[in-house]
Every structure is written in structure tokens, then in C-alpha cells.
Amino acid sequence: MTSTPTFQDFEKYIPLIGDINIKDPIAYQTTRGVVSVVNAVQMAVAESYINGLEIPDDALIQLFNTCMPVFFKHFPSLLAPYEWVLKESDHLAESSRELMKIQYDLPQEMLNPMLGDWKVIYPKYSMGLWQKGAANLEESQMHMIDDMIEKMNIQDGDNILDFGCGWGCVANYILSKFPNVRFTGLNLSHQQCEYMRKKMQDPESYLSSGRFTLHEGDLNDAQFEEKFDKILSVGVFCHVGNLTQSFRKLASFLKEQGTVFIHIITVRTPNNISSPFTHKYIFPHGRYWNYDAVPNHNKDLKTTQRWYLNGINYHKTFKAWLANFDTRQDIVKNLDYGMDYAKFRRIWRFYLLWLGTNFATCDGEYNGNGQYLMVHA
Ligand SMILES: C[S@@+](CC[C@H](N)C(=O)[O-])C[C@H]1O[C@@H](n2cnc3c(N)ncnc32)[C@H](O)[C@@H]1O
């Protein structure tokens, strides 16, 4: 017996509000057409600001706060600016070299103090955890790593791989807590690797303990001779376009009883999202996977547990980064960014205001971070 179709059955096929993943020809093409208008408007606002239009921060934030809840709640398909955002890419990570150039290999004197650089907590370019009462950025990053240690059940003696290790912050903190843990870090950013190489010579750093190994290289080409008890990857999968290939790779590095912990920016919308502004100026081919994308790819690895971390945590982190960026203008304005500094400053202020505000949209319930614990399938 067939049941009577409900309104929800039809709704899936309606242009703009429908489920873009279904690719019903009329609904899909109409939606893609409207997406190009939305992209053009977003770029017009961003590039007017970048090119010098004086818009006070409060007015920009107000604009984002007005528009974004409508998109997230009612028209999430319009937040997928390109078709590639909706499907897996050919390579595990696309545009890696370009990404290093315009983002991760920028002058360290700008990036590192913006993220915060302390005795044990090195620059960490990912969400801090504020919901447990952190008083400042450093404490929020400590709380986040403590929380990860608990969720991953790290044991002293574990051999751990950090897939996209940044400046070695997570490694340094965990090595400081566990005297017998060993860490391997992989990162393509030459500047960030230089930072870690210096720390590996610094007796005050846990990276100099002989328990840290660094590989400068691309996720796409990663190969290791040993297998790991734990693999973690924090804030990296927004640069990974192919979950199937990446999980196959991670599974091949993992011991039989090992666990993988993936921490990513995520959206609780039916489709993945991105933004034409961030694609052009900040993270080429960056995308934010929807919350179900990881468990929907349980071929070589399967998800055993997952957590959604409210976006307000990232909103506060971005606010702290913007304050650090603004405070150090006298130093950062003299560095070489390969473009006029006034333009660079506007690109980065727009980025920090834009993403920072989006994470607070709808009280942080749509755009936050996802954490996934995975084992061999
Ligand atoms: C957002 S940062 C997060 C860094 C670190 N996990 C943290 O939490 O501070 C992303 C990191 O991934 C690295 N990365 C991005 N694409 C990569 C690639 N194709 N190969 C290797 N590393 C990559 C970047 O250089 C950067 O260190």
C-alpha cells in the first residue's frame, strides 16, 4: 500500500528551498541560477569594502546578522556557491600550493600573534572552547585540547599522527601532559614547519624532546612507514574535498585497534556550503561539510561517536583574533603581503568579521564545529 504524499515530499523538489542534493532538473537549475545572483551580491559587498568603501563594523555585522539566518534556516542551497561544493573532488585536497601562498605561508609576524603564541600554547588556527568558562584565548585553546584528550582517550605511550599539524600546538600541549607519547606532524606550510623546526631546537619546547617528528609535505602525497594508535586532524578537512580518499588513506596509517579523531568546521544544513569571497581571497577550494557528511562516508573508517560544538565558541575565537590583528597594526602594516597593505588589511578584516559573525548565526546552532571519533570499518 502506498502512503499519501505529504507536503514535505513535494517540498524537496521546490526550487530554492528544495534539497539540492536530489538534482531534480528544474528545481536544481533554477536554484543554481539564483545562486549566481547571490554570489554576485556577496562579491559586490565584499569587494566594495576591500576597495575602500567605508562601512563601519557594526553596520557590516548588522547586515550579516540580518541575511545569514534566512539563508541558513530557509535557503541553505543558496550557500553552495559552486557545484564542486556539493560533490567530492578528484584529489584529496585541491589548490594546496595556492592555499599556502595566500593563507598559511603569510608573514609569521602577522599570523602568529593574531592566533596567540604562548609558552605551551603555540599558534592554533582552530576553534577554542569557551563554553567551560575560559577567560581568554589561551585558556580556550587549552580547554579545547583537554576536551580532545578526553574524547580520544589518549594513553601515555600512544603513537599519534597529527594530519595538518599547524604550528605543532596540539602536539606540544599533549607532549607536555604525557611523558611517553610520541607525535608525528604533517604540514605543507613551509613557514609553519620553520616555526616547529626552531622549537625542535629549543630546550623549553616539548617539540625538542625527541618525541616529535615533522614531515613537511602535502596531504595528497602522505606516506608513513609506521602505523599509529591515534590520528587526529583539527581544522584541516575544510581543505579536503574527497572524504572517501582521505578516509582510505587515514585507515592505511591506523593500527588495527586505533582511533581517528576529526575536528572540522561544519554546518547543520542539508548541503555543504562555501563562499565566493573566501574561495577567492582566503581559502581556495575551501568548503564546510554538512554535519552528516563524515558518517555518510563510512567505507574504510566508521564513525562511532560525534559531537556538535556550538558556533558561539568559534565566534568568540574570531573576535579575539580580530582584536589581536587590529592591536598590532603598527607592526603588521610594514610586512610584505604581495599587495598594497590597505587592501590586505580590508580583506582580512572582512574575513574575520564575516566568518566570526556567521558562527554566531541562529545562536551557533547551524554553523559550528563537528568532532568525529572513527575506527576501522
Ligand atoms: C586551519 S589550520 C589548522 C592547523 C592545526 N591543526 C591547528 O588546529 O592549529 C589547517 C592546517 O592544515 C594545513 N594544510 C592545509 N592543506 C594542506 C595540505 N594539502 N597538505 C598538508 N597540510 C595542509 C595548513 O598548512 C594548516 O597548518
The ligand as a Gaussian input file, in Angstrom:
#p B3LYP/6-31G(d) Opt

LIG

0 1
 C       43.258000      25.752000       9.906000
 S       44.876000      25.166000      10.030000
 C       44.786000      24.115000      11.452000
 C       46.159000      23.806000      11.993000
 C       46.183000      22.991000      13.278000
 N       45.589000      21.712000      13.133000
 C       45.551000      23.788000      14.375000
 O       44.495000      23.376000      14.897000
 O       46.117000      24.819000      14.727000
 C       44.979000      23.993000       8.680000
 C       46.348000      23.351000       8.562000
 O       46.324000      22.405000       7.511000
 C       47.495000      22.561000       6.726000
 N       47.176000      22.110000       5.364000
 C       46.188000      22.563000       4.565000
 N       46.212000      21.925000       3.376000
 C       47.238000      21.043000       3.435000
 C       47.769000      20.088000       2.528000
 N       47.256000      19.917000       1.313000
 N       48.815000      19.338000       2.937000
 C       49.352000      19.495000       4.186000
 N       48.900000      20.389000       5.081000
 C       47.854000      21.159000       4.719000
 C       47.794000      24.039000       6.801000
 O       49.123000      24.374000       6.456000
 C       47.477000      24.326000       8.256000
 O       48.556000      24.044000       9.076000

